[in-house]
Amino acid sequence: MAFSETLKYLREEKQITQKELAAACKLSPQCICALEQGTRNPTGSTVAVLAQFFEVSADYLLGLEDDFGARAAAPMHSAHSSEETRLLEIYRKLSPEMQSTLWSLLETWNPSTTRKNKV
């Protein structure tokens, strides 16, 4: 995911506005807007402030590691489509019981599982 997408995702997960994020990080609202739109690249100090605010690594913000902390060989500028990112957001909000139910359902739809069961 690109920096701009990651920043917007984290801000929306925290349910705060660009203005609130800007105030909390002592940045201008215009800076946050430009960073989220990808029209401005962050400075090192901006990355550090945002990483500390969101309690994530700078590498995660920059797309150098995934959601689980695994390092990437190169920046992951589109590791997930917007649909995959949305699915991940929804999944993380489910209760453990609902996650288990969803996994069971997905296993029944998995074409490779279905073929193995028919053989």
Residue, then its C-alpha position, 0 to 999 in steps of 0.5 A: m500500500a502506498f504511504s498516502e493510502t496507509l495514512k488515510y487508512l490509519r486515520e479513518e481507523k482511528q475515526i479522526t478528521q484530517k484537522e484533528l490529526a494535524a493538530a495532534c501531530k503539530l502539522s497543518p491540515q493542508c499537509i495531511c490532505a496533501l499527504e493523503q492525496g499523494t501530492r506531497n511526500p513526507t519528510g523523515s520527521t513527519v513520518a516519525v511523528l505519524a508513526q508515533f501517533f498511530e503506534v506503527s513502525a515508520d517502515y509500515l507507513l512507508g510500505l516497507e513491511d506489511d500488516f504483520g511486520a514482515r519486511a518486503a524486498a521493495p516498497m509495496h506500492s499496491a500490496h492490496s487492492s482497495e477491495e482487499t483492504r476493505l475486506l481486511e478492515i471488516y474482518r478485523k472488526l468481527s468477533p472471534e466467533m464470526q471470524s471462525t464462521l467466515w473461515s468455515l464459509l470461505e473453505t467451502w467456497n475454495p475451488s482447490t478444496t472443492r476439487k480435492n473433496k471430489v477426488 
